[in-house]
Amino acid sequence: MAIALLAFIPACQLTSIANVAALYGTAPVFTALLGWLWLGEKIRPATKLAIAAMAAGAGVLVWGAGLDSDFVGNALAAAMTLMTAFVAVCIRRHREESLLPSVCAANVFVTLVSLCFATPLSPSLRHLVYLALFGVVQVGLAFAFYSAGARRVPASQASLVAALETPLAPFWVWLAFGETPLLSTLVGGGIITASTTGYLLALAGLAARRDADVWLSQQLQEGIEKEDKLNE
């Protein structure tokens, strides 16, 4: 967790946001593979199809963003992606255990390492507000929601939902800083968004059919019990 947090900021500084988002978009592939190898989780056909489409979208992003440049930034983004996938599988594996000690330890470690690069040590009030927003919203709330979801669904599903960050990250950068996304970013991001949305809709439909089957089975069972009582 600490490695993923430490790699994120310099990766965004040393390469484009599109590159970071593209590499992070491959996290579901690594998460599904780790979940299969370590936890024995089955990869459903729908999940395989969504992962393939997502990987294709990430490939379009990588191709258009020029991944050969900014090697250090891309390497950091890759390390962040691998560690994020590993954390997702760990949360799923140890979902009965509290995450608070791990989160606190990771953030303390990140703080100590970051102090070595903090210049100056007395940021302005404006920068303190930005840092507070980043810590609470971007890191704190995001990880709290993600960890809560990862406990309840297979690791591959949690990672697929998180893959929506891939197309949304360049959008937010464009909105805030005017960094116009490339055509490949729009195409690749659209593929990822469509595949993830379709996958979630398919899961919702499957859950609805399962609930309907359970309800029907209960009604039939109750009818049989009533009929048996009448016969008695």
Secondary structure, 3 states (H helix, E strand, C coil): CHHHHHHHHHHHHHCCHHHHHHHHCCHHHHHHHHHHHHHCCCCCHHHHHHHHHHHHHHHHHHHHHCCCCCHHHHHHHHHHHHHHHHHHHHHHHCCCCCCHHHHHHHHHHHHHHHHCCCCCCCCCHHHHHHHHHHHHHHHHHHHHHHHHHHCCCCHHHHHHHHCCHHHHHHHHHHHHHCCCCCHHHHHHHHHHHHHHHHHHHHHHHHHHHHHHHHHHHHHHHHHHHHHHHHHC
